[in-house]
């Protein structure tokens, strides 16, 4: 069993999932994912969130290892997404006397998903729940991080924040749970990818949530995915803070599609010129091969972006169009963006990409251009000019 005490009567009772191929049916999980749940023991016992229904039996075994034959008094629901609420019915069957704690939007979703309306206690922002034994829980409503009902629960005397999906990341927990006991380097790339694909649209609300805890002592951040953060809280909050302000690190992502390799040559020409101009962080992605989730993670991380692709059916190449749609859905801003295209007999790609760029809150860089057929000296010159213009912005 992976039962671990986090601090002073707070326990981890989550589970790992190394079987699911795609999170939300969209995002690959090469390192799996954890569904985190916690127990806080005072004179009464509170369970914080549940896990995906596929793991409910294992989850209940872990809960019982902590509680034994004693009851659970409260189930705190910070987030109703089914990967966290899916075992509500199972836990209620095991502990029929427990009371569910959530806000008004939570209560409506519990009834909608699971038909449960009895023994549900509705709390408001700032309400507290005294478990006895010095354990007082305080509730903070944090709507749209990243659902409307999301909230966080804080153990006042112990400085423990149960943050829901905020500060989470992909990646199963391989033995240890707390950051001080594990190699956390594997989780930071997955944090960028998690934020970029799950939370990115809601940066304004993440900022509001972060601001609420500026003056509160927090020694442990217990998210619903990934490690419990203790030693590295400042790094983790810093990443979420920067990403939610759409603040990019110096670097350029080149995201391209190429049917027969000619557009790819332009992408390589641009990358080489960026390097000659002193740009060190360059990430080149073939949109037909690299999953969109990894491309978006780099775009959210770095402040420069160049998009290229061939004309397709007199419009955008499908994978380029998919990327642009994703950027619009995430309301990308505060980026320098350039583009190029290609087409043998109807080269309109750069025009269409530029139109999408202009709909975002970004700064267009360089002169868009289209290559006809294969790369020529003139095309190379335009590619180098685009790269040089981007390098100037990045170095600023």
C-alpha positions in Angstrom: 0.0 0.0 0.0 1.1 3.6 -0.7 -0.1 5.0 2.5 2.1 7.9 3.7 1.6 10.4 6.5 2.3 13.9 5.1 2.3 15.8 8.4 0.7 15.6 11.8 -2.3 13.4 11.1 -2.7 14.2 7.4 -2.3 11.1 5.1 -2.1 10.4 1.4 -4.5 7.8 0.2 -4.4 8.4 -3.6 -3.8 5.9 -6.4 -1.7 5.7 -9.5 -3.0 5.1 -13.1 -0.4 3.8 -15.5 -3.1 2.2 -17.8 -5.1 5.1 -19.2 -3.6 6.1 -22.5 -5.1 9.6 -22.8 -6.2 11.9 -20.1 -9.7 13.3 -20.8 -9.5 11.2 -24.0 -7.1 13.8 -25.4 -3.7 14.1 -23.7 -1.2 11.3 -23.8 0.1 10.0 -20.4 3.5 8.5 -21.1 4.4 8.6 -17.4 0.8 7.9 -16.2 -1.1 10.1 -13.7 -1.9 10.0 -10.0 -5.4 10.7 -8.6 -4.7 12.1 -5.1 -6.9 11.9 -2.1 -6.1 12.7 1.5 -7.3 12.1 5.0 -7.2 14.6 7.9 -7.6 13.1 11.3 -8.7 15.2 14.3 -11.3 14.0 16.8 -13.4 13.6 13.6 -12.1 12.4 10.2 -12.3 14.2 6.9 -11.6 12.7 3.5 -10.4 15.2 0.9 -11.7 14.2 -2.6 -11.9 10.7 -4.0 -10.4 9.1 -7.1 -11.4 7.8 -10.6 -14.1 5.2 -10.3 -11.9 2.6 -12.0 -9.7 2.6 -8.9 -12.4 2.8 -6.3 -11.8 -0.6 -4.7 -8.1 0.0 -4.2 -8.9 3.5 -3.0 -11.3 2.2 -0.3 -8.7 -0.4 0.9 -6.2 2.5 1.4 -8.8 4.6 3.3 -9.6 1.7 5.6 -5.9 1.1 6.3 -5.9 4.5 7.9 -9.4 4.5 9.5 -9.7 0.9 10.4 -13.3 0.2 11.6 -13.8 3.9 12.5 -16.2 6.0 10.5 -15.4 8.9 8.2 -17.3 11.9 9.3 -16.9 14.2 6.2 -16.1 14.0 2.6 -14.7 17.3 1.3 -15.2 17.8 -2.4 -12.8 20.4 -3.8 -13.5 19.5 -7.5 -16.3 17.6 -9.1 -14.5 16.4 -12.3 -15.1 12.6 -12.4 -11.4 11.7 -12.1 -11.8 13.1 -8.5 -15.5 12.6 -7.7 -15.9 9.2 -9.4 -15.7 7.2 -6.2 -18.3 9.2 -4.3 -20.9 6.5 -4.5 -18.4 3.8 -3.5 -17.1 5.7 -0.5 -20.7 6.4 0.6 -21.5 2.7 0.4 -18.6 2.0 2.6 -19.3 4.9 5.0 -23.1 5.5 4.8 -23.2 8.0 7.7 -20.6 10.5 6.2 -21.6 14.0 5.3 -20.5 15.6 2.0 -19.1 19.1 2.2 -19.1 21.4 -0.8 -20.3 24.7 -2.2 -23.7 25.3 -3.9 -22.3 24.5 -7.4 -20.8 21.3 -6.0 -24.1 20.2 -4.6 -25.8 20.7 -7.9 -23.2 18.7 -9.7 -23.3 15.8 -7.1 -27.0 15.5 -7.7 -26.5 15.7 -11.5 -23.7 13.2 -11.7 -24.7 10.7 -8.9 -28.2 11.5 -7.9 -27.1 12.4 -4.4 -28.8 15.2 -2.5 -29.0 13.9 1.1 -26.3 14.5 3.7 -24.8 17.3 1.6 -23.7 20.3 3.6 -23.3 23.5 1.6 -20.5 25.9 2.6 -19.7 29.5 1.6 -16.3 31.2 1.0 -14.4 31.5 4.2 -16.5 29.0 6.2 -14.7 26.7 8.6 -15.1 23.2 9.9 -13.7 22.2 13.3 -12.6 18.5 13.4 -11.4 18.8 16.9 -7.9 18.1 18.2 -6.7 21.4 16.8 -7.7 20.6 13.2 -9.8 23.4 11.7 -10.5 23.4 8.0 -11.1 26.6 6.1 -12.7 26.7 2.7 -11.8 29.1 -0.1 -13.9 29.3 -3.3 -11.6 29.5 -6.3 -14.1 29.3 -9.3 -12.8 28.5 -12.8 -9.6 26.9 -11.7 -10.7 25.2 -13.8 -14.4 24.4 -13.3 -17.0 26.8 -11.7 -17.3 24.8 -8.5 -13.6 24.5 -7.7 -12.5 25.4 -4.2 -9.5 24.8 -1.9 -9.4 23.5 1.7 -6.8 24.8 4.2 -5.8 23.2 7.5 -5.2 26.3 9.5 -2.8 25.2 12.3 -0.7 22.9 10.0 -0.3 25.1 7.0 -1.6 22.5 4.6 -3.5 23.6 1.4 -5.5 21.1 -0.5 -5.5 22.9 -3.8 -7.6 20.8 -6.2 -6.2 20.7 -9.7 -4.2 23.8 -9.1 -0.4 23.2 -8.9 -0.9 19.7 -10.3 0.9 17.8 -13.1 0.8 14.6 -15.1 3.0 11.7 -14.0 2.3 8.7 -11.6 4.0 8.8 -8.2 6.9 6.3 -8.2 7.2 5.4 -4.5 7.4 8.6 -2.6 4.7 11.3 -2.4 6.3 14.4 -0.9 8.8 16.3 -3.1 11.5 16.1 -0.5 11.6 12.3 -0.8 11.6 12.0 -4.6 13.3 13.1 -7.8 10.9 15.8 -8.9 12.8 16.7 -12.2 10.5 14.4 -14.2 7.4 16.3 -13.1 8.2 19.8 -14.2 7.9 19.2 -17.9 4.6 17.4 -17.2 3.5 20.4 -15.2 4.0 22.7 -18.2 2.1 20.2 -20.3 -0.7 19.8 -17.7 -1.2 23.5 -17.3 -1.0 24.3 -21.0 -3.6 21.7 -22.0 -6.0 21.7 -19.0 -5.8 25.1 -17.3 -4.3 27.6 -19.8 -7.6 29.3 -20.7 -8.2 30.2 -17.1 -5.1 32.2 -16.3 -7.0 35.2 -14.9 -8.7 32.9 -12.4 -5.5 31.2 -11.4 -4.0 34.7 -10.7 -7.0 35.5 -8.4 -6.5 32.2 -6.6 -2.8 32.8 -6.1 -3.5 36.2 -4.7 -5.8 34.8 -2.1 -2.9 32.9 -0.4 -0.2 35.6 -0.4 -0.5 36.3 3.3 -1.2 32.7 4.5 1.4 30.3 5.8 1.6 27.3 3.5 4.0 24.5 4.3 2.4 21.8 2.1 0.5 22.1 -1.2 -1.6 18.9 -1.8 -2.8 18.9 -5.3 -5.1 16.3 -6.9 -2.4 15.2 -9.4 1.3 14.8 -8.9 3.6 15.2 -5.8 2.8 16.9 -2.5 4.9 20.1 -2.7 6.8 21.1 0.4 10.4 22.0 -0.3 9.7 23.2 -3.8 6.5 25.2 -3.2 8.0 28.5 -4.4 9.2 26.9 -7.7 5.8 25.4 -8.4 3.8 28.5 -7.5 6.2 30.5 -9.6 5.6 28.3 -12.7 1.8 28.6 -12.3 2.2 32.4 -11.6 4.2 32.9 -14.8 2.1 30.7 -17.0 -1.2 32.3 -15.8 0.2 35.7 -16.6 1.2 34.4 -20.0 4.8 35.4 -19.3 7.2 33.4 -21.5 10.8 32.6 -21.1 13.2 33.7 -23.8 13.0 31.1 -26.6 11.4 30.3 -29.9 9.0 27.4 -30.9 8.9 26.5 -34.5 5.7 24.6 -35.2 5.4 23.4 -38.8 3.7 20.8 -41.0 5.3 19.5 -44.2 3.9 17.0 -46.7 7.0 16.2 -48.6 9.9 17.9 -46.7 10.2 21.2 -48.5 8.4 23.2 -45.7 10.5 21.3 -43.2 13.7 22.7 -44.9 12.4 26.2 -44.4 11.8 25.4 -40.7 15.4 24.2 -40.4 16.7 27.3 -42.1 14.8 29.5 -39.7 16.1 27.4 -36.7 19.7 27.7 -37.9 19.4 31.5 -38.3 17.9 31.9 -34.9 20.9 30.0 -33.4 23.3 32.2 -35.4 21.5 35.2 -33.9 22.1 34.0 -30.3 18.8 32.3 -29.5 19.6 29.3 -27.3 16.2 27.9 -26.5 14.8 26.6 -29.8 12.1 23.9 -30.0 11.2 22.6 -33.4 8.0 20.5 -33.7 6.6 18.6 -36.7 2.9 19.0 -36.2 2.1 15.8 -38.1 4.2 13.8 -35.6 4.5 15.5 -32.3 1.3 15.4 -30.2 -0.3 18.8 -29.8 -0.1 18.6 -26.0 3.8 18.8 -26.2 3.7 21.6 -28.7 1.3 23.7 -26.6 3.5 23.1 -23.5 6.5 24.7 -25.3 4.4 27.5 -26.7 3.2 28.4 -23.2 6.7 28.2 -21.9 8.6 30.3 -24.4 7.9 33.8 -25.7 8.5 33.4 -29.4 6.5 31.3 -31.9 6.9 30.8 -35.7 4.2 28.7 -37.5 4.6 27.3 -41.0 2.8 24.9 -43.2 1.8 24.2 -46.8 -1.5 25.2 -48.4 -4.0 22.4 -48.3 -7.3 22.4 -50.3 -6.8 26.1 -50.8 -6.7 26.6 -47.0 -4.7 25.7 -43.9 -3.0 22.3 -43.5 -5.3 20.4 -41.0 -2.7 20.1 -38.2 -1.7 23.8 -38.5 -5.4 24.7 -38.3 -5.7 22.5 -35.3 -2.9 24.3 -33.5 -4.2 27.7 -34.3 -7.6 26.7 -33.0 -6.0 25.5 -29.8 -4.1 28.8 -29.4 -7.3 30.8 -29.8 -9.1 28.6 -27.3 -6.4 29.2 -24.8 -6.5 32.9 -25.5 -2.7 33.1 -26.1 -1.2 36.5 -25.5 2.1 38.2 -24.7 3.9 36.3 -27.5 6.0 37.3 -30.5 4.6 35.3 -33.5 5.7 35.0 -37.1 4.7 32.7 -39.9 5.6 31.3 -43.3 3.9 29.0 -45.9 4.4 27.0 -49.0 2.4 25.9 -52.0 3.2 24.8 -55.5 0.3 26.4 -57.4 -1.9 28.2 -54.8 0.4 29.5 -52.0 -2.0 31.1 -49.5 -0.9 29.5 -46.3 0.9 32.4 -44.7 -2.0 34.7 -45.4 -4.4 32.4 -43.6 -2.0 31.8 -40.7 -1.4 35.6 -40.3 -5.2 36.1 -40.2 -5.4 33.8 -37.2 -2.4 35.4 -35.6 -4.1 38.8 -35.9 -7.1 37.5 -33.9 -4.8 36.8 -30.9 -3.4 39.3 -28.4 0.1 38.8 -29.6 2.7 40.8 -31.5 3.2 39.8 -35.1 6.9 39.7 -36.1 8.6 39.7 -39.5 7.2 39.5 -42.9 5.0 36.5 -43.8 6.0 34.7 -47.0 5.2 31.7 -49.1 7.6 29.4 -50.8 6.6 28.0 -54.2 7.8 24.4 -54.9 11.3 23.9 -53.4 13.5 26.3 -51.4 15.3 28.9 -53.4 17.9 31.5 -52.5 15.1 34.1 -52.3 13.2 31.9 -49.9 16.2 31.3 -47.8 16.7 35.1 -47.5 13.1 35.6 -46.4 13.4 32.8 -43.9 16.6 34.3 -42.4 15.0 37.7 -42.3 12.0 36.3 -40.3 14.4 34.5 -37.9 16.5 37.7 -37.5 13.4 39.8 -36.7 12.3 37.2 -34.1 15.8 37.0 -32.6 15.8 40.8 -32.0 12.5 40.6 -30.1 13.6 37.6 -28.1 16.8 39.3 -27.0 14.9 42.5 -26.1 
